[in-house]
Amino acid sequence: MKKWNKAMALALAAGMSLSLVACGGGTGSTPSSNPSQSGGNEGGGSTASEVEIKLWTYPIGSWGGSESKLDDIIASFNAVHPEIKVTYETLDYQNGDNQVTSAITSGGTPDIIMEGPERLVSNWGAAGKMVDLSDLWTEEATADISATSEAVVNACKGTDGKYYEYPLCMTTHCMAINYELFEQAGALQYLDLENRTWTTDNFVKAMETIRDSGLAPVPGIVYCGGTGGDQGTRALVNNLYSGTYTNADHTEYTANSPENVKALTLLKSMVDSQALNANASFVAADELQQFANGTAAVTFCWNASNESQYASQVQFTPYAMAFPSDDGVPELCGGIWGFGIFDNGDQAKIDAAKTFIQFVCDDKKQGPESVRLTGFFPVRSSFGNVYEGTDQAERMAGFQSMMPYLGDYYNVIGNWTAQRNNWFNMLTQILINGEDPQTAADAFVEASNP
């Protein structure tokens, strides 16, 4: 396996996202506003006269962050719809939620916002702040998206049956290993490299082998310092013994199930034996940096976007792997990103916003390009492999191979924000403070259930 050379690393970093997206690290980009060029009324669009709409987006690949391509996207839109003027502001994951909350309070929300169901549907949609987008979910669109994942369709719909998100892209979150370090330590024997899977027993053996080799200061780090990248630690715990995070109806947290308590107990034993490290001050961004500089042999917060983020730093091959599971069949946490419309009471702006969303998501030419700019994969099955024939094809193939491992999209359960804090506090109590796993997990469920 070839190591990444510097030229390739720079090319990947330039071509893909610089954000951590759902891992919560973000790029910390400063919010900026930049109007697009707009023409007269001869573009044919759904509005009768010029309308100005505002788009806010979190750092989802090149849709935000320091490498934003929004000017190019808007220019392509205005070539078809010059009657709709689009301005934008890019948010980050450190301050974005506070900015949106302030905008809701002051009545200054944007027309369109780009993020995932946990914000668009379960938060702002459930609070009555969003427009029902059911008319965008045509029979053709629903069938096309359902063919990729029924979970995407369900996640974009509120408990009231209304659609508050129209999706563009999705991915599965995974972990990664330092391939050369595993090879040198003799730990590759415990991995199914072809399918990118491993069993729980083999995960333990591999981490003990890395520990005993002395080739890395720490085999792996379970970060317990905040909500950033919490999907990685959740997936680690849930997969070890095939546990679930919520019930099937997404009405109750199940972190205190026998399967999950068994997994938490195992992780505690691995921390005690130094096959893993637990850190109460680290979030995912800190753990990722330790992986990138070779201090840690694995990361529990990985996806295609993060690989691009750290491409210029790593001096080894970061090999994406599914989380270990007792039966060798993982269920990975997913990310879904798309668009919602805040209900500002102006029908002309709502119609213009829908026109923009349909163009960037559904247009046969722009849709695949819109997906590529996120660094993830299309929700529309008809788009196929959007990276085929590009310089990203080989790199993205490994991540695309794990899409069939997508598990339940439980992020739409209530009390989501509070439980994220409860989760990392529970990990700290168990892995660092030595509290009984069952007791701590019971307390987590009691505090988190909506």
C-alpha positions as CSV (number, residue, x, y, z in Angstrom):
1,M,0.0,0.0,0.0
2,K,1.5,3.3,-1.1
3,K,1.8,6.2,1.3
4,W,0.3,9.5,0.4
5,N,2.9,11.8,-1.0
6,K,2.8,15.5,-0.5
7,A,1.6,16.4,-3.9
8,M,-1.4,14.1,-3.7
9,A,-2.2,15.3,-0.2
10,L,-2.3,18.9,-1.4
11,A,-4.5,18.0,-4.4
12,L,-7.0,16.2,-2.2
13,A,-7.0,19.0,0.3
14,A,-7.8,21.5,-2.5
15,G,-10.4,19.4,-4.1
16,M,-12.4,18.3,-1.1
17,S,-14.0,19.7,2.1
18,L,-11.9,21.3,4.8
19,S,-14.7,20.8,7.4
20,L,-15.3,18.2,10.0
21,V,-19.0,18.4,9.3
22,A,-20.9,16.2,11.7
23,C,-17.7,15.4,13.7
24,G,-18.2,18.8,15.1
25,G,-14.6,20.1,14.7
26,G,-15.4,22.5,11.9
27,T,-13.0,24.8,10.3
28,G,-14.1,27.8,12.3
29,S,-14.6,29.9,9.2
30,T,-15.7,33.4,9.8
31,P,-19.2,34.1,8.6
32,S,-19.3,36.0,5.4
33,S,-21.9,37.3,3.0
34,N,-21.4,37.6,-0.7
35,P,-24.3,38.5,-3.1
36,S,-24.6,36.7,-6.5
37,Q,-25.0,38.5,-9.8
38,S,-28.6,38.7,-10.9
39,G,-30.2,39.8,-14.1
40,G,-33.7,40.9,-15.1
41,N,-36.9,38.8,-15.3
42,E,-36.3,36.9,-18.4
43,G,-35.0,33.7,-16.8
44,G,-38.3,31.8,-16.7
45,G,-38.3,30.9,-12.9
46,S,-41.2,30.4,-10.6
47,T,-41.4,34.0,-9.5
48,A,-42.9,36.8,-11.5
49,S,-40.4,39.5,-10.6
50,E,-37.0,39.8,-9.0
51,V,-36.8,38.2,-5.6
52,E,-33.9,38.2,-3.2
53,I,-33.4,35.3,-0.9
54,K,-30.7,34.5,1.7
55,L,-29.0,31.2,2.2
56,W,-27.1,30.1,5.4
57,T,-25.1,26.9,5.4
58,Y,-23.0,25.0,7.9
59,P,-19.5,23.9,6.7
60,I,-20.6,21.0,4.5
61,G,-17.7,20.4,2.2
62,S,-17.3,23.2,-0.3
63,W,-20.8,24.5,0.4
64,G,-19.2,26.3,3.4
65,G,-16.0,26.8,5.2
66,S,-12.9,28.4,3.8
67,E,-13.1,26.7,0.5
68,S,-16.7,27.6,-0.3
69,K,-17.8,27.3,-3.9
70,L,-21.1,29.0,-3.3
71,D,-20.3,31.8,-5.8
72,D,-20.0,29.2,-8.5
73,I,-23.2,27.4,-7.5
74,I,-25.1,30.6,-7.4
75,A,-23.7,31.7,-10.8
76,S,-24.9,28.4,-12.3
77,F,-28.3,29.0,-10.8
78,N,-28.5,32.5,-12.1
79,A,-27.7,31.3,-15.6
80,V,-31.1,29.6,-15.5
81,H,-32.9,31.9,-13.0
82,P,-31.5,35.5,-13.2
83,E,-34.7,36.8,-11.6
84,I,-33.7,35.3,-8.2
85,K,-30.9,37.0,-6.3
86,V,-29.2,34.8,-3.7
87,T,-26.9,36.0,-0.9
88,Y,-25.3,33.8,1.6
89,E,-23.6,33.4,4.9
90,T,-21.4,30.5,6.0
91,L,-21.7,29.2,9.6
92,D,-19.4,27.1,11.7
93,Y,-20.3,24.4,14.2
94,Q,-18.9,26.4,17.1
95,N,-21.2,29.4,16.8
96,G,-23.7,28.5,14.1
97,D,-26.5,27.2,16.4
98,N,-26.3,30.3,18.5
99,Q,-26.5,32.5,15.4
100,V,-29.6,30.7,14.2
101,T,-31.2,30.9,17.7
102,S,-30.6,34.6,17.8
103,A,-32.0,35.0,14.3
104,I,-35.2,33.1,15.3
105,T,-35.6,35.3,18.4
106,S,-35.0,38.5,16.4
107,G,-37.1,37.5,13.4
108,G,-34.0,37.6,11.1
109,T,-33.8,34.1,9.9
110,P,-32.5,33.3,6.4
111,D,-34.9,31.9,3.8
112,I,-32.9,28.7,3.2
113,I,-30.6,26.8,5.6
114,M,-28.5,23.8,4.8
115,E,-27.8,21.1,7.5
116,G,-29.3,17.8,8.7
117,P,-32.6,16.4,10.1
118,E,-31.5,16.8,13.7
119,R,-31.6,20.6,13.3
120,L,-34.0,21.1,10.4
121,V,-36.7,18.5,11.4
122,S,-36.3,17.6,15.1
123,N,-35.4,21.1,16.2
124,W,-36.6,24.0,14.1
125,G,-39.3,22.0,12.2
126,A,-40.8,20.6,15.4
127,A,-40.8,24.2,16.8
128,G,-43.0,25.3,13.9
129,K,-40.3,27.5,12.3
130,M,-40.0,25.7,9.0
131,V,-42.0,25.5,5.8
132,D,-43.6,22.2,4.8
133,L,-41.7,20.9,1.8
134,S,-44.0,18.1,0.9
135,D,-44.6,19.5,-2.6
136,L,-40.9,18.9,-3.4
137,W,-41.3,15.3,-2.5
138,T,-42.9,14.2,-5.7
139,E,-43.6,10.6,-6.4
140,E,-40.5,10.4,-8.6
141,A,-38.2,12.1,-6.1
142,T,-39.5,9.9,-3.2
143,A,-39.0,6.7,-5.2
144,D,-35.5,7.8,-6.3
145,I,-34.4,8.6,-2.7
146,S,-36.1,5.6,-1.2
147,A,-34.1,3.4,-3.6
148,T,-31.0,4.6,-1.8
149,S,-32.3,4.6,1.7
150,E,-35.7,4.6,3.3
151,A,-34.1,6.0,6.4
152,V,-33.4,9.2,4.5
153,V,-37.0,9.6,3.6
154,N,-38.2,9.0,7.2
155,A,-35.5,11.3,8.7
156,C,-36.7,14.3,6.6
157,K,-40.3,14.0,7.9
158,G,-41.5,15.3,11.2
159,T,-43.8,13.5,13.6
160,D,-46.6,15.6,12.1
161,G,-46.1,14.0,8.7
162,K,-44.7,17.1,7.1
163,Y,-41.3,17.2,5.3
164,Y,-39.1,19.9,6.7
165,E,-35.9,18.9,4.8
166,Y,-35.2,18.2,1.2
167,P,-32.0,16.1,1.1
168,L,-28.9,16.4,-1.2
169,C,-26.3,14.0,0.2
170,M,-25.5,11.4,2.8
171,T,-22.6,9.4,4.2
172,T,-21.7,6.8,6.8
173,H,-19.3,7.8,9.6
174,C,-16.6,5.3,10.3
175,M,-13.2,4.9,11.9
176,A,-9.7,4.6,10.5
177,I,-6.4,2.9,11.2
178,N,-2.8,3.8,10.5
179,Y,-2.2,1.1,7.9
180,E,1.6,1.0,8.0
181,L,1.7,1.0,11.8
182,F,-0.8,-1.9,11.9
183,E,1.2,-3.7,9.3
184,Q,4.5,-3.3,11.1
185,A,3.0,-4.4,14.4
186,G,1.4,-7.5,12.9
187,A,-2.1,-6.3,13.7
188,L,-3.5,-6.4,10.1
189,Q,-4.3,-10.2,10.6
190,Y,-7.2,-9.2,12.7
191,L,-8.9,-7.1,10.0
192,D,-11.1,-8.0,7.1
193,L,-9.5,-5.5,4.8
194,E,-11.6,-6.4,1.7
195,N,-14.9,-5.6,3.5
196,R,-13.3,-3.1,5.9
197,T,-14.8,-4.9,8.9
198,W,-13.6,-6.7,12.1
199,T,-15.1,-8.5,15.0
200,T,-15.1,-7.2,18.6
201,D,-12.7,-10.0,19.6
202,N,-10.3,-9.1,16.9
203,F,-10.5,-5.4,17.7
204,V,-9.4,-6.2,21.2
205,K,-6.5,-8.4,19.9
206,A,-5.4,-5.7,17.4
207,M,-5.4,-2.9,20.0
208,E,-3.5,-5.1,22.4
209,T,-1.0,-5.9,19.7
210,I,-0.5,-2.2,18.9
211,R,0.0,-1.6,22.7
212,D,2.6,-4.3,23.0
213,S,4.5,-3.2,19.9
214,G,5.3,0.2,21.4
215,L,5.0,1.7,17.9
216,A,2.4,4.3,18.9
217,P,2.3,6.3,22.2
218,V,-1.4,5.3,22.5
219,P,-3.3,2.7,20.5
220,G,-6.5,4.7,20.5
221,I,-8.3,7.5,22.3
222,V,-11.9,7.5,23.6
223,Y,-12.6,11.3,23.7
224,C,-14.9,12.3,26.5
225,G,-14.5,16.1,26.5
226,G,-17.5,17.3,24.7
227,T,-20.1,16.7,22.0
228,G,-17.8,17.1,19.0
229,G,-17.7,13.8,17.1
230,D,-20.0,12.0,19.6
231,Q,-21.3,9.9,16.7
232,G,-18.0,8.1,16.7
233,T,-18.1,7.0,20.4
234,R,-21.8,6.2,20.1
235,A,-21.1,3.9,17.1
236,L,-18.2,2.3,18.9
237,V,-20.3,1.4,22.0
238,N,-23.4,0.3,20.0
239,N,-21.5,-1.9,17.6
240,L,-19.3,-3.9,20.0
241,Y,-22.2,-6.1,21.1
242,S,-24.9,-5.1,18.6
243,G,-26.7,-2.6,20.9
244,T,-29.0,0.2,19.8
245,Y,-29.0,3.8,20.8
246,T,-32.8,4.3,20.8
247,N,-35.8,2.1,20.4
248,A,-37.2,1.5,16.9
249,D,-39.8,4.3,17.3
250,H,-37.1,6.9,18.4
251,T,-39.0,7.7,21.6
252,E,-36.6,6.3,24.2
253,Y,-32.9,6.0,24.6
254,T,-31.5,2.5,25.1
255,A,-27.9,3.1,26.2
256,N,-28.5,1.1,29.4
257,S,-29.4,-2.1,27.6
258,P,-27.4,-5.2,28.5
259,E,-25.5,-5.1,25.1
260,N,-24.4,-1.5,25.7
261,V,-23.5,-2.0,29.3
262,K,-21.4,-5.0,28.2
263,A,-19.7,-2.7,25.6
264,L,-19.0,0.0,28.1
265,T,-17.5,-2.5,30.5
266,L,-15.2,-3.8,27.8
267,L,-14.0,-0.3,26.9
268,K,-13.3,0.3,30.6
269,S,-11.2,-2.9,30.8
270,M,-9.3,-1.8,27.7
271,V,-8.6,1.6,29.2
272,D,-7.4,-0.1,32.4
273,S,-5.1,-2.4,30.4
274,Q,-3.8,0.6,28.3
275,A,-5.1,-1.0,25.1
276,L,-7.1,2.3,24.8
277,N,-6.8,5.7,26.4
278,A,-9.7,7.8,27.7
279,N,-9.3,11.6,27.7
280,A,-11.7,13.9,29.5
281,S,-10.5,17.0,27.8
282,F,-10.5,15.8,24.2
283,V,-13.2,16.2,21.6
284,A,-13.0,14.6,18.1
285,A,-10.9,17.4,16.7
286,D,-8.2,16.7,19.3
287,E,-8.3,13.0,18.8
288,L,-8.2,13.4,15.0
289,Q,-5.1,15.6,15.4
290,Q,-3.4,12.9,17.5
291,F,-4.2,10.3,14.8
292,A,-2.9,12.6,12.0
293,N,0.4,13.2,13.7
294,G,0.9,9.5,14.5
295,T,0.4,9.6,18.2
296,A,-2.7,7.4,18.1
297,A,-3.0,4.3,15.9
298,V,-6.7,4.7,15.2
299,T,-9.4,7.4,15.1
300,F,-13.0,6.8,16.0
301,C,-14.2,9.9,14.0
302,W,-13.6,9.4,10.3
303,N,-15.3,10.1,6.9
304,A,-14.3,11.3,3.5
305,S,-14.4,14.9,4.5
306,N,-12.1,14.3,7.5
307,E,-9.6,12.4,5.3
308,S,-9.4,15.4,3.1
309,Q,-9.1,17.7,6.1
310,Y,-5.9,16.0,7.3
311,A,-4.5,14.9,4.0
312,S,-1.6,17.4,4.0
313,Q,-0.6,16.3,7.5
314,V,-0.5,12.5,7.6
315,Q,2.7,10.7,6.7
316,F,0.9,7.3,6.5
317,T,-2.1,5.7,4.8
318,P,-5.3,6.3,6.8
319,Y,-7.3,3.2,6.0
320,A,-11.1,3.6,6.6
321,M,-12.7,0.8,8.6
322,A,-16.2,0.1,9.9
323,F,-16.6,-0.2,13.7
324,P,-16.0,-3.6,15.2
325,S,-19.0,-5.7,16.0
326,D,-19.5,-9.0,17.8
327,D,-21.0,-10.6,14.6
328,G,-18.8,-8.8,12.1
329,V,-21.8,-7.0,10.6
330,P,-21.5,-3.3,11.5
331,E,-24.3,-0.7,11.7
332,L,-22.8,2.7,11.0
333,C,-24.1,6.1,12.0
334,G,-25.0,8.2,9.0
335,G,-25.1,11.8,8.0
336,I,-27.8,13.4,5.9
337,W,-27.5,16.9,4.6
338,G,-30.0,19.0,2.7
339,F,-32.1,22.2,2.8
340,G,-35.0,23.6,4.8
341,I,-36.9,26.9,4.4
342,F,-37.7,29.2,7.4
343,D,-41.3,30.4,7.3
344,N,-40.8,34.1,7.1
345,G,-44.3,34.7,5.8
346,D,-43.3,35.8,2.3
347,Q,-44.7,33.4,-0.3
348,A,-42.6,34.9,-3.1
349,K,-39.4,34.2,-1.2
350,I,-40.6,30.7,-0.3
351,D,-41.3,29.9,-3.9
352,A,-37.9,31.3,-5.0
353,A,-36.2,29.3,-2.2
354,K,-37.9,26.1,-3.5
355,T,-36.8,26.9,-7.0
356,F,-33.2,27.2,-5.8
357,I,-33.4,23.9,-3.8
358,Q,-34.8,22.0,-6.7
359,F,-32.1,23.3,-9.1
360,V,-29.2,22.3,-6.8
361,C,-30.7,19.0,-5.8
362,D,-32.6,17.7,-8.8
363,D,-31.1,19.1,-11.9
364,K,-29.5,16.4,-14.0
365,K,-26.2,18.4,-14.4
366,Q,-26.1,20.5,-11.3
367,G,-27.3,17.9,-8.9
368,P,-24.3,15.5,-9.2
369,E,-22.0,18.5,-9.0
370,S,-23.7,19.8,-5.9
371,V,-23.1,16.4,-4.3
372,R,-19.5,16.3,-5.3
373,L,-19.0,19.7,-3.6
374,T,-20.1,18.2,-0.3
375,G,-17.5,15.4,-0.5
376,F,-20.3,12.9,0.3
377,F,-22.7,10.7,-1.7
378,P,-26.0,11.4,-3.4
379,V,-29.4,10.5,-1.9
380,R,-30.8,10.1,-5.4
381,S,-30.0,6.6,-6.7
382,S,-30.4,7.9,-10.3
383,F,-27.2,9.9,-9.9
384,G,-25.1,6.8,-9.5
385,N,-21.4,7.1,-8.8
386,V,-20.9,10.9,-9.0
387,Y,-17.1,10.5,-8.6
388,E,-16.6,8.1,-11.5
389,G,-14.2,9.5,-14.0
390,T,-12.8,12.1,-11.5
391,D,-9.5,12.3,-9.7
392,Q,-11.4,11.4,-6.5
393,A,-12.8,8.1,-7.8
394,E,-10.3,5.7,-6.2
395,R,-10.2,7.6,-2.9
396,M,-14.0,7.8,-2.5
397,A,-14.5,4.1,-3.5
398,G,-13.5,2.9,0.0
399,F,-16.0,5.1,1.7
400,Q,-18.7,4.3,-0.8
401,S,-18.2,0.6,-0.1
402,M,-19.4,1.2,3.5
403,M,-22.6,2.8,2.5
404,P,-24.5,-0.5,2.8
405,Y,-23.6,-0.6,6.4
406,L,-25.7,2.4,7.2
407,G,-27.8,1.7,10.3
408,D,-30.8,3.4,11.9
409,Y,-30.9,7.2,11.6
410,Y,-31.9,7.8,15.3
411,N,-30.8,11.4,15.4
412,V,-34.4,12.6,15.1
413,I,-35.3,11.5,18.6
414,G,-36.3,14.3,21.0
415,N,-34.1,15.9,23.6
416,W,-31.1,15.5,21.2
417,T,-29.0,18.4,22.4
418,A,-29.3,17.6,26.1
419,Q,-28.5,13.9,25.6
420,R,-25.3,14.8,23.7
421,N,-24.0,16.4,26.9
422,N,-25.2,13.5,29.0
423,W,-23.4,11.1,26.7
424,F,-19.9,12.4,27.1
425,N,-20.4,13.0,30.8
426,M,-21.4,9.3,31.1
427,L,-18.3,8.2,29.3
428,T,-16.2,10.3,31.7
429,Q,-17.8,8.8,34.7
430,I,-17.3,5.2,33.5
431,L,-13.9,5.3,31.7
432,I,-12.1,7.9,33.9
433,N,-13.9,8.1,37.2
434,G,-14.6,4.4,37.5
435,E,-18.3,4.5,38.1
436,D,-20.3,1.3,37.6
437,P,-21.3,1.1,33.9
438,Q,-24.9,0.0,34.6
439,T,-25.4,2.8,37.1
440,A,-24.0,5.5,34.9
441,A,-26.0,4.2,31.8
442,D,-29.2,4.1,33.8
443,A,-28.6,7.7,34.9
444,F,-27.9,8.7,31.3
445,V,-31.2,7.3,30.1
446,E,-33.2,8.8,32.9
447,A,-31.8,12.2,32.2
448,S,-32.0,12.0,28.4
449,N,-35.4,10.4,27.7
450,P,-37.7,13.0,26.1
